[in-house]
Amino acid sequence: SAYRLCTLRNLPSLLARTLTSGTSGSSVFPDMSEVRSRLRDIVGASTNWRDHVQAMQERKALHTLLAKRQEDLPPRRMKDSYLEVILPLGSQPEIREKYLNVHNSVRFGRILEDLDSLGVLICYTHTKQEMQPRSPLSIVTALVDKINLCKKIIYPDCDIKFTGNVSWVGKTSMEVKMHMLQLHDGDYSPVLDATFVMVARDPENKRPAFVNPLVPETPEEEEIFKQGELNKLKRIDFSTASLLKMAPTAEERNIVHDIFLNTLDTRQEGEGTVSFRSRKLPPNSVWMEDAKLKGLQICHPQERNIFNRIFGGFLMRKAFELGWATACSYGGSRPFIVSVDDIMFQRPVEVGSLLLLSGQVCYTEKNYIQVRVHSEVYDADTREHNTTNIFHFTFMSENEVPRVVPKTYG
């Protein structure tokens, strides 16, 4: 799969070369701290928590700058939103500590935070209005469609480069493709590809807002745009086929029933006495209910985004770290992240919330472990629990792992 990944990435790197040739030619790239300060400037966000109400009030006045329809906005090209950003782990050792894990490689949760910030800045670059320093749009992460890695280790002492641009646009949503490369022997080699979906909303983040249309210019760009359209249709199909809306297919029912039959305890006397409740665990297996870990976060102001909600990257980092710990305790050896899929941001998380995270091994095969992390907020005033996100992580363990087996139909 790593081979397939790295051949697939030839298309984006081809595009990257054509896009870079269209940029200003400056060799000094911004770093991640500059990305975050640019975002604060674009939104007019306060750096002081006590002033945030005032800062949000001032944003209301930007309503007048919103387009009434998409046709009123100037079309943009892919190269217009193309950005390159450096994470100078090699050349600036002082920032290394924040990114370091105990295995002397880079914390992947920190990379998720950086990708989230960069994705938002790319969308603001796509929708930038000339002569207007403040954007009337609130751009938020709706979905992490996919992150694929083709390197097991990210080194903590070599510079990292992120590149990305808007790859598809709907009426109010934008798909962003990002790539991460790391410097080795004077060359940047690919580490991961990421696809995020961002949505634009009004200045108060209450209603959808129109974004500039995207015009592909070359056959490569047409191909990437077409893929974005297919991704969108796939997401629609996937949501309509959810088990909460639709019964399992015949094939799915057979799989579930086979698993159930494999766990029936038939040692009891006679066929008639086998009960639904008498279940036995097959050899080298673990019940799914015994492959869980839970965590709790108090959402402090430090973790807020430019709209004074909890930063999506922080939620991803915390969910990833719990997912990693779940895979680590299940497999009994160090797991490596292979892929991140379908992170849905269902509702914003307010500062001050209690964030409850629940990690669950939901599938295993050989030395692969699939972990689902469910995240919900608890409001102490209303005593309500609400789902905010569901995360899916695929890990590869150093050793083969036991099979995870569900006990209940759910």
Beta strands, then each sheet from edge to edge (+ up, - down):
strand 1: 83-87
strand 2: 138-149
strand 3: 160-169
strand 4: 173-184
strand 5: 187-201
strand 6: 285-287
strand 7: 292-298
strand 8: 335-345
strand 9: 354-365
strand 10: 368-379
strand 11: 384-397
strand 12: 403-405
sheet 1: 1+ 3- 4+ 5- 2+ 8- 11+ 10- 9+ 7-
sheet 2: 6+ 12+
end
